[in-house]
């Protein structure tokens, strides 16, 4: 199943994709679900409940649907909890930075103030002369977890999403202890436009076969598959859930195959197999509308 939050009549409304490439706004199915996707995620719905919701969406009146081609996406939801990023999770990307791949996941946290959605501008901060943008596969937590088995890790997800994670790389190179600072400028975390449930994304295939690509101005900068991560999504979930509880709506971005140096005027795109691409234009400091 595929979920997104659309801009409708000046409001943000969660929706489920139905047959015929049409979005069914959830508040037409259940008035309690008015607003963004976090309202649904917070209920910790089962796969059966999500399937029933999608089936109910098929029966809406024609004028209540939004054609996929005409949809205006916002960020899937406004995070209120944890946002974790994973650094140097592909050996190739570690080599780009002349760094060793860590034996355990190298993680950092980002604030909710960094988050933007599809189509919103990425701002290169005035404090940085070398900012990068990185495509990543995102994990959306779907239920409260603490101390999980690796084999059950994907069952804890509401779904997967596409992420563009930004870094003030020159600030980080000054001192590795500046990681939090380099990652936490406004607009430094974009995600969307949709969240896709694990069964929908993986289907009859393998998560390891999913390819992630960083694209700048239409040209692929770097791509790689999930199989080539140092630490798999399952291991990242297990490792962090051993440290602390995770709640519905928490996000984990699993690392990038490679970063692109960005400048005002660039168009950044993150591509993940079987997911809608995420696109954000780059502007300079002071240019954000």
Secondary structure, DSSP 8 states (H G I E B T S, - for coil): -EEEEEEETTEEEEEEEETTTEEEEGGGT-GGG-SSTHHHHTTT--HHHHHHHHHHHTTS-GGGEEEGGG--B--S----S-EEEEES-BHHHHHHTT----SS-EEEE--GGGEE-TT--EEE-TT-S-EEEEEEEEEEE-S-BSS--GGGGGGGEEEEEEEEEEEEHHHHHH-GGGHHHHH-STT-EEEEEEEE-HHHHHTTS-GGG-EEEEEETTEEEEEEEGGGBSS-HHHHHHHHHHHS-B-TT-EEEEEEEEEEEE-TT-EEEEEETTS--EEEEEEETT---
